[in-house]
Amino acid sequence: MGETVDMLCIGAHPDDVEIGMAGTIAKHVARGYKVGIIDLSLAELSSNGTVETRQMEAEQAAQVLGVKQRVNLKFPDRGLTDRETIIGSLVQLIRRWRPQVVFAPYDQDRHPDHNHTAQWIEEAVFTANIGKYQWDEERQAPHQVRQVYYYFINSVAKPDIVVDITDQMEIKKKALHAYRSQFEQAEGRVSTRLNTGFIGAIEGRERLFGSMINVPYAEGFMVKAPLALPQLIWPAETEADRSGS
């Protein structure tokens, strides 16, 4: 079966996951959880950089965050329309890695690939628990994901959940800066919204989410299924809890 993960984060392009939830990833890795990332495409249509450069940057970002496994399924950038193949491929990895929770892009984004990706993830999570569904000859056992969370990339809405990432904000920025071809200007590169202050905008967004819970920085998430909580009152976090020690 191979090594499993606790959290599986899926994006349409390398850097989507980092934009939305790098701080949350770093926080959970520091607490001993295993995290995997799936990128659906190589982002070959990006205005700057090459496929080879983007893959090296993605690997560097994964190392910064302490991600256990990262794979790219190499579906076409702006061509994430092969529903059956994409869902089947995601089901394979969900069953192989057996995550407790899965993260998808928020499905009201300016980029159609992000919206398609959210839909395919929802269907893959549902299908992964259907025992009679088999995508190949591996005959994998079904797997039930506990919860799907949706992270923000370009859009901003009032989040259902916020995670304090104050102690992880610098790690998040380091992971984003790994994508130098996308977020930094240089001679010969096209000027885009990504390399003209985008990281600053992301920092501002996380500051906004942080203000909602009275902390410097937080990441926001949406949910569609109700969250089951064991109780509605719990002990306040200690300083050790907040630092991840």
N, C-alpha and C positions, 0 to 999 in steps of 0.2 A: 504493500500500500504506500510506503514511503512516509516521510515525516509529516505530521499533522500541524495545523496552526490553530490558534485561538480566534484570531481576527483575520478576515479576508477582505482586502480593499481592492476594488475594481474600478478602473478608469478607461476612457476611450483612448487616451494618449498618455505617453510618459510625461509626467508633471501634473496631471489632473489630481491625482491622489494627494500629492504634496501640497498643492494649492489649497485643497479643501481640509486636510486633516493631518498634516505632518506632525503637529504638536501632540495630538491625541495618540498617534502611533508611538512617538517617542516616549510619552508618559506611560503607556502600557508596556512597552519593551523594558523600560526601567523597572517595572514591577514584576518582570519575569514572564510576561505573556509573549507568545510567538505570533508573529505577524507575517502574512503573505500578501503580495501585490500581483494583480493581473492587469496588464495593459492590453487592450484589444487590438490596437494598431501601432505601427511604427511612426506615425505622424509624418509620413513622407511628403505631405503637401504643405508643411510648415514653411513660412516665408524665409526663415533663416535656419542655418545649420544643415547637417546631412543626417541620414538615417544612422550611419555609423557613430557620428558624434552624439546624437541624441541617446543612443543605447549606452554609450560610455557614461554620459551624464546621469542616466537613470540608475545605472549600477552604483555610481558614486553617491547619489542621493540615498539609495537603499542602504549603503554602508553607513552613511551619516546617521540614519534613523535606526539602524540595528535590525533591519528587516530580514527575516529568516529565508524567505524564498521570493523570487520575482521572476515572472515569465511574461513573454510577449506573444500573443496568439497570431500576430501578423495579418490581421484582416485589413482590408483597404481603408485608408484614411478617407473620410467622407463617403465611405461605401459600406457602412455597417448595416447592411440590409438583408444579408443572408440569414434570416431568422433561424432556420433549422440547424445550420452548421454552428452558428454562434452559441445558441442555447445548448446544443449537444456538447460542445467543447467546454462550456462553463460547468455543465453538470458533471462532466468527467473530473474536473479539478475540485469542485465542491465535494464530491464523494471521496476523492483521493485525499484531500487535505482536511476534510471534516471540521470546518470552522464552527465555532459557537455562534458568531455573528458575522454578517456580511455588510459591507458599506458600498453604496452606489451613488452616482452623481444625482443631485436634485434634478427632477425631471421638468423643471421650468427654467431652462437655461437658453441663452442666445445661440448656443452652438447645437445644431441638430444631432451631432454625434453623441453629445452628452445625454440628450433626451432618449435617443434610441438605446444607448447603453443601459440606462435605468430600466427601460422596459424589458430588455433581454435578461437582465439580472433578476428582475422579479419573476419572470417565467422560469428561469433556470433554478432559482431557489425552490420554487413550487415543484418543479419537475424532478429535482434531485431526490425528493422523498417518495416518488412513485416507484415502487419496487419492480413493476413490470416494464418500466421504461429502461431500455438499454441502448446506448449510443454505439457501442462497438462490442468486440468479443471479450472485453475484460471482465464482464459480468460483475460489475461493482455493486456493493450493498447500498441500499438507499441511505440517505442522510437528511435529517431534519435540522435546519438552521433555526436558532432560537429567535433571532430578530434581524430585520434589515433596517439599517440607518442610512439616511441620505445626507451627503455633505454638499456644501456650496462650492461652486467654481467661479462663474461670472455673476450669478444672480445673488441677491440678498433678500431674505424674508425674515419675519419674526420666527426664530427657531423654536422647536418644541423642546429641545435639550441643549444645554451648553456645558462644555467641559473646560474647566480652568486650565489653561496652558501657559500661565505666567512663567513658570520655571522652564518651560520648553520652547519659548518664543525664539530664543536665539538659535536653537537647534533647527527650528522650522525655517528660519531665514537662511541658515547655512545649507539646508537641503534644497531650498529654492535657488540659491546662488550656484548650486552645482550645475544648474541648467544655464550655463553662461551663454550658449548660442541663442537662447530664447529671451533672457531677461536683461542682458547687457548689450549696450550699443558698442559697435566697433566698425572700423573701416570696411566697407563692402557689404555691410548688413542693411537690410531694409528696416526703416523705422516703422514699428508696429505698436499697438497698445500694450504689448507685453514688455517692450524694452523702453517704454517712456513712463516710468513710474508705477508699474503694475504691482511690484512687490510692496511699495509704499502703500498702495491702495489696499492690499491684502492685510497689511499691518493695521491700517485704520479700521478695516472691517472687524478684525479680531479684538481691537480695542473697544469697538462698539459693542460686540457681544460680551466682552468682559464687563463693561459698565452695567450690563443687565443683572450681573450677580455680584457687583461691587469688587471686582478684581481687575488687574491691569489688562489681561488678555484672556480670551476664551475662543473656542471654536464652536460653531453652531451646527446642529443636526435636526433633520426632520424625521418623523416616523409616520407610518400609515396604520400599523397595527398597534393596539394598546400595549403599554408596557406593564408587566406584572411585577409589582413590588411586594416584598415580604412584609413591609410595614411602612407607615407614613411618618414615623419619628425614629431617628437613629442618632447615635452619639456624634457630636461634632468632630470633624477631622482634627487630628493632632498635627503639630508642625512636622513631625516625622512622616505622617501620611501624605502631606502636601508636597514634601520633598521627594517622595518615592522611596525613602530608605526603610 
